Amino acid sequence: MKNKTALINSIVFQVAAIVIGFSLVALLLSISLYRESMKSAALKEVENKAVIFLSSMETSVRRMIKERDPRSISELISERSSLLEDHLNFAIVRVMVRDVEGKIIDHTRPEKKGTTHFTDDLKEVIETGGPVVKREVKTLRLLPGQPVVRVIEVIYPVTNRQKGDIQAIIKLIISVEKSFEMIRDDYGKYSRRVMSGFVLVAVLLVGGTLFFIRRRIIKPILAIENGAERVAAGELDTFLQPTGNNELSKLMYSFNEMVTGLKQRDQMQQSLEVAKEVQQNLLPQSNPSLRGFDIAGRTRYCDETGGDYYDFIYPAAAENNNLGVVIGDVSGHGISSALLMTTARAFLRQRSSLPGTITEVVGDVNRQLSRDVGESGSFMSLFYMIVNPDQMSMDWVRAGHDPAIVFDPAIGSCSELKGEGIALGVDETWSYRINDPLPLKPGQVIMVGTDGIWEARNQAGEMFGKGAVYQILQERWQESADAIAAEIFDRLDEFTAGTRLEDDVTLIILKVGGGEGSPGSVPSA
């Protein structure tokens, strides 16, 4: 069944069917036209012979009318036609002789004599003075029970040669069955010849057409199909060999250009995979362990690589237990953002390994980054926090980044660490200032993230919003930092179901009172 369907759907079968179909229609049309032309010619021949026959009888009929010969004109005509039977292709069925008044002088059927029968054909003959032939073929049943015969009518005037007036009008009803029988014989012979020729021509035509189609259409299509299967299997060195300059050749050229593009895209994809692996290795591989704190970070890129960045840095002063917590967001996303993020990370880690305050570190990184990307228009927002577990406080600098969110279970609400500061890479002369230290209390949850979280949209175009983050912090503040981060990502996935993230998503959760040696107790909600 499958092979039968494949055969019917094949181009070769369909083209062969079309060619044979058109040829068959042309054959039937030509045979039909030939038959009609033969019929018309046969009727014309009957007409001519009938008129000639009647003209040969005109003198005899005129003399019989003048001498009032008691013999029947119809009998005379029938006798003469019998003698000429071998030369005539018709048979006389009936004879009617009328005068100009329509009175029947003689008739094949004697009972009709003496009656008047003035018709339009009689009037036409009188007006024209010449013979009239009704070419419309009619059917006539001579006797009950006998088959009908096809006939035509010929009306001929008998004129007085001296005066020129019409003495009588002869009407013959002529059977054309003999002519049609001859047509059938000729038509049968012609049809057999034509059919034989058609079969030969059809074989040659279909064979030649299929050979042409296979060579110029099927073969290139199969080559394209085979090439597509090889490309789908990963063989990106597949190229076709176009011949000529027709549509299929142009399709082959386009196929080769497509394969070249796919190969370049595959190489680029492989490069992106390597870049993704390198960038993922630059991010923290595990959450830091800090006495009295529970810290977790997560990131998700909307492309293979991204511009979001977070890190945990131990400052140069080895005598303290401080921890640097940093998050950044490069403008845009993709390869260019990933390169700038990697550069900023290197600057920040290198500068943090040297002595200096948090503002000095951020200021130096800004100056270096501004010199590198100032003309490109790229920039990077940053939020840098130094957590002091001994003093239970946190210093922080905000460089154009979204404020950190602080949930305090003692009051059951959220606040934001706003502060002043522009993004890195915008103005190398900008002086960043450290904000007032934030006293840390047991149970507090500090969340800092990138705008890809609250600006994420669902299918209706609505934003996730910071309100959703506030609600999660209020509901889940007693859970671990990693559990809170996971809940935010789960809610975000649920909200954006069916849509694609348009920006990178990164967050850090810092919970006071977690980890080993947690200072103080967590108040109940």
C-alpha positions as CSV (number, residue, x, y, z in Angstrom):
1,M,0.0,0.0,0.0
2,K,2.9,2.4,0.9
3,N,4.7,1.6,-2.4
4,K,1.4,2.2,-4.3
5,T,1.0,5.6,-2.6
6,A,4.6,6.5,-3.2
7,L,4.2,5.7,-6.9
8,I,1.0,7.8,-7.3
9,N,2.7,10.7,-5.5
10,S,5.9,10.5,-7.6
11,I,6.5,13.2,-10.2
12,V,7.3,10.6,-12.9
13,F,3.8,9.0,-12.5
14,Q,2.0,12.3,-12.4
15,V,3.8,13.7,-15.4
16,A,3.2,10.5,-17.4
17,A,-0.5,10.6,-16.4
18,I,-0.8,14.2,-17.5
19,V,0.9,13.5,-20.9
20,I,-1.2,10.4,-21.5
21,G,-4.4,12.3,-20.4
22,F,-3.8,15.2,-22.7
23,S,-2.8,12.9,-25.6
24,L,-6.0,10.9,-25.1
25,V,-8.2,14.0,-25.0
26,A,-6.5,15.2,-28.2
27,L,-7.0,11.8,-29.8
28,L,-10.7,11.7,-28.9
29,L,-11.2,15.2,-30.1
30,S,-9.5,14.6,-33.4
31,I,-11.5,11.4,-34.0
32,S,-14.8,13.2,-33.2
33,L,-13.9,16.1,-35.5
34,Y,-13.0,13.7,-38.2
35,R,-16.3,11.8,-37.8
36,E,-18.2,15.1,-38.1
37,S,-16.3,16.2,-41.1
38,M,-16.9,12.8,-42.8
39,K,-20.6,13.1,-42.0
40,S,-20.8,16.6,-43.5
41,A,-18.9,15.5,-46.6
42,A,-21.2,12.4,-47.1
43,L,-24.3,14.6,-46.8
44,K,-22.9,17.1,-49.3
45,E,-22.2,14.2,-51.7
46,V,-25.8,12.9,-51.3
47,E,-27.1,16.4,-51.9
48,N,-25.1,16.9,-55.1
49,K,-26.0,13.4,-56.5
50,A,-29.6,13.9,-55.7
51,V,-29.8,17.3,-57.4
52,I,-27.9,15.9,-60.4
53,F,-30.3,12.9,-60.5
54,L,-33.3,15.1,-60.4
55,S,-31.9,17.4,-63.1
56,S,-31.5,14.4,-65.3
57,M,-35.1,13.5,-64.7
58,E,-36.4,17.0,-65.4
59,T,-37.1,16.6,-69.1
60,S,-38.9,13.3,-68.7
61,V,-41.1,14.7,-65.9
62,R,-41.8,17.9,-68.0
63,R,-42.9,15.8,-71.0
64,M,-45.1,13.5,-68.8
65,I,-46.8,16.6,-67.3
66,K,-47.3,18.2,-70.8
67,E,-48.6,15.0,-72.5
68,R,-50.6,14.0,-69.4
69,D,-48.8,10.7,-69.4
70,P,-50.9,8.3,-67.3
71,R,-47.7,6.7,-65.9
72,S,-46.7,7.6,-62.4
73,I,-43.8,10.0,-62.1
74,S,-42.9,8.5,-58.7
75,E,-42.6,5.1,-60.3
76,L,-40.4,6.5,-63.1
77,I,-38.1,8.1,-60.6
78,S,-37.9,4.9,-58.5
79,E,-37.1,2.8,-61.7
80,R,-34.4,5.2,-62.7
81,S,-32.8,5.3,-59.2
82,S,-32.8,1.4,-59.2
83,L,-30.9,1.4,-62.5
84,L,-28.4,3.8,-61.0
85,E,-28.2,2.1,-57.6
86,D,-24.5,1.2,-58.0
87,H,-23.6,4.9,-58.6
88,L,-25.8,6.4,-56.0
89,N,-25.0,6.5,-52.3
90,F,-28.6,6.9,-51.2
91,A,-32.0,5.3,-51.6
92,I,-35.2,7.1,-52.4
93,V,-37.8,6.5,-49.7
94,R,-40.7,8.7,-50.9
95,V,-41.5,10.9,-53.9
96,M,-44.0,13.8,-53.9
97,V,-44.9,15.9,-57.0
98,R,-46.8,19.1,-56.5
99,D,-47.9,22.1,-58.6
100,V,-47.2,25.6,-57.6
101,E,-50.5,25.7,-55.7
102,G,-49.4,22.8,-53.5
103,K,-51.7,20.3,-55.0
104,I,-50.2,16.8,-55.1
105,I,-49.9,15.6,-58.7
106,D,-48.2,12.3,-57.8
107,H,-47.1,10.6,-54.6
108,T,-45.5,7.3,-53.6
109,R,-48.6,6.7,-51.5
110,P,-51.5,7.0,-54.0
111,E,-54.0,8.1,-51.3
112,K,-52.2,11.4,-51.1
113,K,-52.9,12.3,-54.8
114,G,-55.2,15.3,-55.2
115,T,-54.7,16.7,-51.8
116,T,-53.1,20.1,-51.2
117,H,-49.9,20.4,-49.2
118,F,-48.4,23.9,-49.4
119,T,-45.4,24.2,-47.1
120,D,-42.5,26.6,-46.5
121,D,-40.1,24.6,-48.5
122,L,-42.5,24.8,-51.5
123,K,-42.7,28.6,-51.0
124,E,-38.9,28.8,-50.8
125,V,-38.4,26.9,-54.1
126,I,-41.0,29.1,-55.9
127,E,-39.2,32.3,-54.6
128,T,-35.7,31.1,-55.5
129,G,-36.4,29.1,-58.6
130,G,-33.7,26.6,-57.6
131,P,-33.4,23.4,-55.6
132,V,-33.6,23.3,-51.9
133,V,-31.9,20.7,-49.7
134,K,-32.8,20.3,-46.0
135,R,-29.6,19.0,-44.5
136,E,-31.2,18.3,-41.1
137,V,-31.1,14.6,-40.7
138,K,-34.5,13.2,-39.6
139,T,-35.8,9.8,-38.7
140,L,-38.6,8.1,-40.5
141,R,-40.4,4.8,-39.9
142,L,-41.8,3.6,-43.2
143,L,-44.0,0.8,-41.9
144,P,-45.1,-0.2,-38.4
145,G,-42.7,-2.6,-36.8
146,Q,-39.8,-1.7,-39.1
147,P,-36.7,0.2,-37.8
148,V,-36.5,3.9,-38.3
149,V,-34.2,5.2,-41.1
150,R,-32.3,8.5,-41.2
151,V,-33.4,10.7,-44.1
152,I,-32.9,14.2,-45.7
153,E,-35.3,16.1,-48.0
154,V,-34.4,17.4,-51.5
155,I,-36.9,19.7,-53.3
156,Y,-36.4,20.4,-57.0
157,P,-38.4,22.6,-59.4
158,V,-39.4,21.5,-62.9
159,T,-39.5,24.6,-65.1
160,N,-40.8,25.4,-68.6
161,R,-37.8,26.1,-70.7
162,Q,-39.6,28.5,-73.0
163,K,-41.6,30.5,-70.5
164,G,-39.3,29.9,-67.5
165,D,-42.2,29.3,-65.1
166,I,-42.4,26.4,-62.7
167,Q,-44.6,23.5,-63.9
168,A,-44.1,21.2,-61.0
169,I,-42.0,20.7,-57.8
170,I,-40.5,17.3,-56.9
171,K,-39.7,16.5,-53.3
172,L,-37.6,13.4,-52.6
173,I,-37.2,11.9,-49.1
174,I,-33.8,10.2,-49.3
175,S,-32.4,7.6,-46.9
176,V,-28.7,8.3,-46.0
177,E,-28.2,5.0,-44.2
178,K,-26.0,3.7,-47.0
179,S,-23.8,6.8,-46.7
180,F,-23.6,6.5,-43.0
181,E,-22.7,2.9,-43.3
182,M,-19.8,3.8,-45.5
183,I,-18.8,6.4,-43.0
184,R,-18.8,3.8,-40.2
185,D,-16.6,1.6,-42.2
186,D,-14.2,4.4,-43.0
187,Y,-14.4,5.7,-39.5
188,G,-13.5,2.3,-38.0
189,K,-10.5,2.0,-40.3
190,Y,-9.4,5.5,-39.5
191,S,-9.9,5.0,-35.7
192,R,-7.8,1.9,-35.8
193,R,-5.0,3.7,-37.7
194,V,-5.2,6.6,-35.4
195,M,-5.2,4.4,-32.3
196,S,-2.1,2.6,-33.5
197,G,-0.4,5.9,-34.2
198,F,-1.5,7.2,-30.8
199,V,0.0,4.2,-29.0
200,L,3.3,4.7,-30.8
201,V,3.4,8.4,-30.4
202,A,2.3,8.1,-26.7
203,V,5.1,5.6,-26.0
204,L,7.7,7.8,-27.7
205,L,6.3,11.0,-26.1
206,V,6.0,9.5,-22.6
207,G,9.4,7.8,-22.8
208,G,11.1,11.0,-24.1
209,T,9.3,13.1,-21.5
210,L,10.2,10.7,-18.6
211,F,13.8,10.6,-19.8
212,F,14.0,14.4,-19.9
213,I,12.3,14.7,-16.5
214,R,14.5,12.1,-14.9
215,R,17.7,13.6,-16.2
216,R,16.8,17.3,-15.7
217,I,14.4,17.2,-12.7
218,I,14.2,13.9,-10.8
219,K,18.0,13.4,-10.7
220,P,18.7,16.9,-9.3
221,I,15.8,16.6,-6.8
222,L,17.2,13.2,-5.6
223,A,20.6,14.8,-5.3
224,I,19.1,17.6,-3.2
225,E,17.1,15.1,-1.1
226,N,20.2,13.0,-0.5
227,G,22.3,16.1,0.3
228,A,19.6,17.3,2.8
229,E,19.7,13.9,4.5
230,R,23.5,14.0,4.8
231,V,23.4,17.5,6.2
232,A,20.7,16.4,8.7
233,A,23.0,13.7,9.8
234,G,25.7,16.2,10.5
235,E,27.8,16.0,7.3
236,L,28.4,19.7,6.8
237,D,31.0,19.1,4.1
238,T,28.2,18.1,1.7
239,F,28.0,20.2,-1.5
240,L,26.0,19.6,-4.7
241,Q,27.2,20.0,-8.3
242,P,24.8,22.3,-10.2
243,T,24.6,21.9,-13.9
244,G,23.1,24.6,-16.1
245,N,21.3,27.7,-15.0
246,N,17.7,26.6,-14.5
247,E,15.6,26.8,-11.3
248,L,16.9,23.5,-9.9
249,S,20.5,24.6,-10.5
250,K,19.8,27.8,-8.6
251,L,18.2,25.7,-5.8
252,M,21.4,23.7,-5.6
253,Y,23.5,26.9,-5.4
254,S,21.2,28.1,-2.6
255,F,21.6,24.7,-0.9
256,N,25.4,25.0,-1.0
257,E,25.2,28.6,0.4
258,M,22.9,27.2,3.2
259,V,25.3,24.4,4.0
260,T,28.2,27.0,4.2
261,G,26.1,29.1,6.6
262,L,25.2,26.0,8.7
263,K,28.8,25.1,8.9
264,Q,29.8,28.6,10.0
265,R,26.9,28.6,12.5
266,D,27.9,25.2,13.8
267,Q,31.5,26.5,14.3
268,M,30.1,29.5,16.0
269,Q,27.9,27.3,18.2
270,Q,30.9,25.2,19.2
271,S,32.8,28.4,20.0
272,L,29.8,29.6,22.1
273,E,29.7,26.3,24.0
274,V,33.4,26.7,24.8
275,A,32.8,30.3,25.9
276,K,29.8,29.2,28.0
277,E,31.9,26.6,29.7
278,V,34.7,29.1,30.4
279,Q,32.3,31.7,31.7
280,Q,30.5,29.2,33.9
281,N,33.9,28.2,35.4
282,L,34.5,31.9,36.2
283,L,31.3,32.0,38.4
284,P,31.4,30.6,42.0
285,Q,31.3,26.8,41.9
286,S,29.9,26.7,45.5
287,N,28.3,29.0,48.0
288,P,30.7,30.5,50.6
289,S,30.9,29.4,54.2
290,L,30.8,32.4,56.6
291,R,30.3,32.2,60.3
292,G,26.8,33.3,61.3
293,F,25.5,33.7,57.7
294,D,23.8,31.5,55.1
295,I,24.7,32.7,51.6
296,A,23.5,31.4,48.2
297,G,23.9,32.6,44.6
298,R,22.3,31.6,41.3
299,T,22.4,32.7,37.7
300,R,20.7,31.8,34.5
301,Y,21.6,33.2,31.1
302,C,19.1,33.8,28.3
303,D,21.8,32.9,25.7
304,E,24.8,30.6,25.8
305,T,26.8,33.4,27.4
306,G,25.6,36.4,29.3
307,G,26.5,39.7,31.0
308,D,25.3,39.0,34.6
309,Y,28.0,38.5,37.2
310,Y,28.2,37.5,40.8
311,D,31.2,36.7,43.0
312,F,32.4,36.1,46.5
313,I,35.7,37.8,47.2
314,Y,37.9,37.7,50.3
315,P,39.6,41.1,50.6
316,A,43.4,41.6,51.0
317,A,43.3,42.2,54.7
318,A,43.9,38.6,55.9
319,E,43.6,39.5,59.6
320,N,39.8,39.8,59.4
321,N,37.0,37.4,58.4
322,N,35.2,39.8,56.0
323,L,33.6,38.6,52.8
324,G,33.0,40.6,49.7
325,V,29.7,39.9,48.0
326,V,29.4,41.4,44.5
327,I,26.8,41.3,41.7
328,G,26.9,43.1,38.4
329,D,24.9,43.4,35.2
330,V,26.5,44.4,31.9
331,S,24.4,46.3,29.4
332,G,22.9,44.0,26.7
333,H,23.6,40.3,26.7
334,G,25.4,37.7,24.6
335,I,29.1,37.5,23.5
336,S,30.0,41.2,23.9
337,S,28.4,41.4,27.4
338,A,30.2,38.2,28.4
339,L,33.6,39.6,27.3
340,L,33.0,42.8,29.3
341,M,31.8,40.8,32.3
342,T,35.0,38.7,32.2
343,T,37.1,41.8,32.0
344,A,35.3,43.5,34.9
345,R,35.7,40.3,37.0
346,A,39.4,40.2,36.4
347,F,39.8,43.9,37.3
348,L,37.7,43.5,40.4
349,R,39.5,40.4,41.7
350,Q,42.9,41.9,40.9
351,R,42.2,45.2,42.6
352,S,40.5,43.5,45.6
353,S,43.7,41.5,46.3
354,L,45.4,44.9,47.0
355,P,45.0,47.1,50.1
356,G,42.3,49.7,49.9
357,T,38.7,50.6,50.9
358,I,35.7,49.3,49.1
359,T,35.2,52.7,47.5
360,E,38.8,52.8,46.3
361,V,38.4,49.3,44.8
362,V,35.3,50.3,42.9
363,G,36.7,53.6,41.8
364,D,39.9,52.0,40.4
365,V,37.9,49.4,38.5
366,N,35.6,52.1,37.1
367,R,38.6,54.1,35.8
368,Q,40.2,51.1,34.1
369,L,36.9,49.9,32.6
370,S,35.9,53.4,31.4
371,R,39.2,53.7,29.4
372,D,38.6,50.3,27.8
373,V,34.9,50.7,26.9
374,G,34.2,54.4,27.0
375,E,33.8,54.8,23.2
376,S,31.7,51.6,22.8
377,G,28.8,52.9,25.0
378,S,28.9,49.7,27.1
379,F,28.7,49.8,30.9
380,M,28.2,47.6,33.9
381,S,26.1,48.2,37.0
382,L,27.5,46.9,40.3
383,F,26.5,46.3,43.9
384,Y,29.5,45.6,46.2
385,M,29.0,44.6,49.8
386,I,31.6,43.8,52.5
387,V,30.1,41.6,55.2
388,N,31.8,41.8,58.6
389,P,30.8,38.8,60.8
390,D,32.7,40.1,63.8
391,Q,30.9,43.4,64.0
392,M,27.7,42.1,62.4
393,S,27.6,45.0,60.0
394,M,27.8,45.5,56.2
395,D,29.5,48.2,54.1
396,W,28.2,48.6,50.6
397,V,28.7,50.6,47.4
398,R,26.0,50.9,44.8
399,A,27.3,51.7,41.2
400,G,24.1,52.2,39.2
401,H,22.7,48.8,40.2
402,D,19.2,48.0,41.4
403,P,19.1,48.5,45.2
404,A,19.5,45.5,47.5
405,I,16.3,44.3,49.2
406,V,16.4,43.8,53.0
407,F,13.7,41.9,54.8
408,D,13.5,42.4,58.6
409,P,11.3,39.8,60.3
410,A,11.2,42.1,63.4
411,I,9.0,44.5,61.5
412,G,7.7,42.1,58.8
413,S,8.5,44.3,55.9
414,C,11.1,45.0,53.2
415,S,13.3,48.0,52.6
416,E,15.9,48.9,49.9
417,L,19.5,49.9,50.0
418,K,19.5,52.6,47.4
419,G,22.5,55.0,47.8
420,E,24.1,57.0,45.0
421,G,26.5,55.9,42.3
422,I,26.6,55.5,38.5
423,A,27.4,52.4,36.5
424,L,31.0,51.4,35.8
425,G,32.4,52.5,32.5
426,V,30.4,55.7,32.2
427,D,32.6,58.4,33.8
428,E,36.2,57.5,34.9
429,T,36.3,60.6,37.1
430,W,33.4,59.6,39.3
431,S,34.0,59.3,43.0
432,Y,32.1,56.6,44.7
433,R,31.2,56.9,48.4
434,I,30.6,54.2,51.0
435,N,27.2,54.3,52.4
436,D,26.4,54.1,56.2
437,P,27.1,50.6,57.5
438,L,24.0,48.4,57.8
439,P,23.6,46.8,61.2
440,L,22.9,43.1,60.7
441,K,20.3,41.4,62.9
442,P,19.5,37.7,63.2
443,G,16.7,36.6,60.8
444,Q,17.3,39.4,58.3
445,V,17.3,38.4,54.6
446,I,19.2,40.5,52.1
447,M,18.5,39.8,48.4
448,V,20.4,41.5,45.6
449,G,19.6,40.7,42.0
450,T,19.6,41.9,38.4
451,D,16.7,43.5,36.6
452,G,16.1,40.4,34.5
453,I,14.1,39.1,37.5
454,W,11.5,41.8,38.0
455,E,11.4,42.8,34.4
456,A,10.6,39.3,33.1
457,R,7.3,39.2,31.3
458,N,4.6,36.6,30.9
459,Q,2.5,35.8,27.8
460,A,0.2,38.7,28.6
461,G,3.2,41.1,28.7
462,E,3.0,41.7,32.5
463,M,6.2,42.1,34.5
464,F,7.1,39.8,37.4
465,G,7.8,42.9,39.5
466,K,9.6,43.4,42.8
467,G,6.4,42.9,44.7
468,A,6.6,39.2,43.9
469,V,10.1,39.1,45.4
470,Y,8.9,41.0,48.5
471,Q,6.2,38.4,49.0
472,I,8.5,35.4,48.7
473,L,10.9,37.0,51.2
474,Q,8.1,37.6,53.6
475,E,6.7,34.0,53.2
476,R,10.0,32.0,53.1
477,W,12.4,34.1,55.3
478,Q,12.7,31.2,57.8
479,E,14.0,28.8,55.1
480,S,17.6,28.5,54.0
481,A,19.2,31.0,51.6
482,D,19.4,28.3,48.9
483,A,15.7,27.4,49.4
484,I,14.7,31.1,49.1
485,A,16.7,31.5,45.9
486,A,15.2,28.3,44.5
487,E,11.7,29.5,45.3
488,I,12.3,32.8,43.5
489,F,13.4,30.9,40.4
490,D,10.5,28.5,40.6
491,R,8.0,31.3,40.8
492,L,9.7,33.1,38.0
493,D,9.5,30.0,35.8
494,E,5.8,29.6,36.6
495,F,5.1,33.2,35.8
496,T,7.0,33.2,32.4
497,A,5.8,29.7,31.3
498,G,5.4,29.6,27.5
499,T,7.7,32.6,27.0
500,R,11.5,33.0,26.5
501,L,13.6,35.0,29.0
502,E,14.8,38.2,27.3
503,D,17.5,39.0,29.8
504,D,19.9,37.2,32.1
505,V,18.7,36.4,35.7
506,T,21.0,36.5,38.7
507,L,20.5,36.8,42.5
508,I,22.3,36.4,45.8
509,I,20.5,35.6,49.1
510,L,22.3,36.6,52.3
511,K,20.6,35.4,55.4
512,V,21.8,36.5,58.8
513,G,21.8,33.8,61.5
514,G,22.6,30.9,59.3
515,G,25.8,28.9,59.0
516,E,28.1,27.7,61.7
517,G,28.3,29.7,64.9
518,S,25.2,31.7,64.1
519,P,25.2,34.8,66.4
520,G,22.0,35.3,68.3
521,S,18.6,33.7,67.8
522,V,16.1,34.3,65.1
523,P,12.9,36.0,66.4
524,S,9.7,34.4,65.6
525,A,7.5,36.0,62.9
